[in-house]
Amino acid sequence: MKRRSFLLALLATPMLVSCKQGRDAAGAPSPHEVSDRSVAQFCGMSLNEHAGPKAQIFIRGLPDPYWFATVRDAFAFLMLPEMPKAIVAVYVNDMARAKNWDQPEPGLWVEANQAFFVIGSRRRSGMNSDEAIPFGTAVAAQKFAAIEGGRIVSFDDMPRDYILASKSGE
């Protein structure tokens, strides 16, 4: 009996490892990189057509993320009652590490609930609207806000009225 259990454990291990590929230690999907097939959820345009930070949201049971041309749109998706709520991961670009504001480089994703967001700054989104600009550290967000204006908020403290208010500039 012990031999049978041992063999089953050996056979199951590769399956568990293969199931974990593309996921982080907590079981959330790893962020995907923007490609020509990355289309913004709300406007239907390629993310490559929009400057500035981007976001992606993974829904339970779906292998590919919903893409967002602006971080503010990702927050709107999370706040709107008619959108899916089985969220398993939300990633945003860490703009502190981006060398190219218009098209942040691959690998700059940070979990949105760990990011610091500057809202109300002079910087506009790729849709020429107010943006929630994400940073991986509070220090980076403070430096940005000192130059570009705005205030810093956490993921959980994002003001609903800032996100769902009529977007200026559109």
N, C-alpha and C positions, 0 to 999 in steps of 0.2 A: 504494500500500500504506500509506503514512504517513497519507493522508487517511482510509482505512478505520479504522486504529487510533485516530486522533484522534476519529472519529465514535463508535466503540464506547466510548471512554473517556467522552465526553460523555453518552452514553446511560446508561452504568453509574453515573455519579455520583449522579443522583437516587435510584437504587435503593439505593446504599450509604448515602446520607443518610437515606432512609426506614427502612432497617434499623436505623440507629443511634438513631432516636427511641425514647425510653423506656429508654435505656441510658446509663451513664456512660462516661467516656473509656476505661476498661479493658474495656468490653464487658459489664459486669454490669448487670442490670436496675436501673432507678431504683426507690427505695422507693415503695410505694403508700400512699395515705392510708386510714385506717380509715373504713369506711362501714357502713351497716346490713347489708350482705352479708358483712362480715368476721366469720367464725365461727372460734372457737378450735379448733385441731386435736384436742386431747385431750378437752375437755369438751363440745364441740359447741354452746356458747353464744355469743351475740354478744359481741364485744369491748367493745361499749358498755355491757355489763352488769357489767364488771369495772373496778375502780379500779386506778390505778398504771401502771407502765411496761408496754409491749407489745413484741412482737417479730414479725418476719416473716422467713421463709426462702424463698428461690427455689431451685427445682430445675431443672436443665438440661432444656429441652424443654417446660416448663410456663410459660404466660404469667402466671399468678397465683401469689402466694405462699401458703405455708402460714402461717396466723396463729396467734399464741400470746397468751393472756390474761395470761401471766406470762413474764418473761424466763427464769426458772428452767425453765419448760416447754420453751422453745426450746433451752436447753442439753441438757435430757434428750433431746429429739428428735435432737440432734447426736450424743449419746453412745450411744444405744440401737442395738445392732447391726442390728435389724430395720427401721430407718427408712432411707429413701432416702439415698444418699451422694453423689449427683451435685449437690452444693451449689454454686451460683454466686454467691450473695450472702446475707448475714445482716445485718439492720438491727434496731436497738433504739432506743427513745426516749432522747434525751439529757435526763435529768431535771434537769440544771443549768439548762436553758433553759425548762423547763415552768413555766408560771404556775399551772396547774391539775393538781395531783397526780392527781386522780381520772380525768380525761380529758385527757392531754397534747395540746396543740394540734397542728394539721397543720404539717408542715415541720420537725419536731424529730428526724428520723431521723439516726442516725450508724451507720457501719459497725461491726458488733459487734467485729471484730478490732482496731479502733482505740480502742474504749471502755475505760473503767476501771470496774470493778464493785465495789460495796460489798456484802459478804456478812456475814450474822450481825448485822445492825443490828436496832434495835427496830421499824423500819418493816415492815409486813406487805404481802404481795401482795394483789391483788384477789381471790384465792382464800383469803385469810386464812392464808397459809403463809409460810415463810421465802422471801425474794426475793433475787435478784442484781440490784441496782439500778445501772443504767448511767449513766455520765457521760461527756461528751465530752472532759473534761480531768482530769488528775490532781489539780489544785488544787481543782476542784469536788468531786471524790470525797473528798479530804482534809477539806474543810470539812464535808461531810455526815457523814462518819464521826466527826468531832470532836463533833458534836451528837447524832447518833443511834446511835453505837457501830458496831461492826463493823470489818472489815478490808478492804483494797483488794487486788483481784487483777486480773490481765489476762485477756483472752479465753483465751489459751493456758494459763494457770495456774489456770483454774477447777477447784476440787477435785471430782473425780468423786463422792466420798462426800457432799459437800454437796448436789450436784444430785440424785443418785439415792437418797439416804437417804429413809426414810419421812418424808413431809411432815407437820410438826406443825401442828395447828390444823385439819386436815381431817377 
